Amino acid sequence: MHVLQDLLVPLHKVSDALEWAHQEMEVYPILLCPHRLYKHPYKTMMYPDLGFEEECRRGDTAYAQMYTDIGLYYAP
């Protein structure tokens, strides 16, 4: 089994990312793993979208934004 692509996308964009993966690659199985990115007073390697707390989409809080890691795998 090989990893073809690994994406980290905001939860509200998962359906778009899955549609893109299907249209462009048609590779299965797909692993979905939720992640919560916390808002810190300092910048880190991964940081929530600017202003995410103002919209507060499903899964988000005032201090964290939900992301999903999408792993695309295949066997040659």
N, C-alpha and C positions, 0 to 999 in steps of 0.2 A: 504494500500500500504506500502510495506517495502523496505528499501534500502538493496540490497544484496551486492553490491560492488560499491565503488567509487574510480576511478582511475584518476590520473593527469599525462598525457603523453605529450611529445613534439608533436607538430602538425605533424611533418613528420613521426611519428610512430602510428598515429591514426588508419590507415587501419589495421596494424598488431594487434593492441589492440582490435579492433572490431572483427576481425577474431578469435582471441583467445577467446573473450567473447562468440561468437556464438558457437565455437567448444566445449568449456568447460562447459558453463552454459545454453545456449539457453534460456535466460531470456529477456523478453521484457515488457514494453517499455524501450528504452535507451534515456537518456538525454545527450545532448552534449552542453557544455558551454565553449566558448573560454576564455582564460586567457592570459594576457601578463605579463611575469616575467621580471622585469627590472634589469639590471646589476647595482649593487651598489658598492661603494668602501668597504663596509663591508659585512660580511656574514649574511644572514637572514635564516629563516626556510626553505624557498623554494628559490632556486637559479638556474639561467640558467645553462645549460650544459657548462663545460669548453671548451673554444674555439669555441662556437657557432657562434660568429661574423665572424670568418674566413671563414666558409662555407656559411653563410648567406642564409639559405634555405627560401622557400616561407613563408612569414609572419614575418620573423625575420628582425631585424634592427641591426645596430651597437651597440645599447644600450639596446635591449630587445629581448627575445625569446618567440615565441608563443607556448602555451600549450593548451590542451583541457581537460576539466574535463568530464569524462565519468561516468555517473550514471546509474547503472543497478537496476531496480525496479521490484517487483512482488507482487501479491496478493495471499496469501495462500488459 
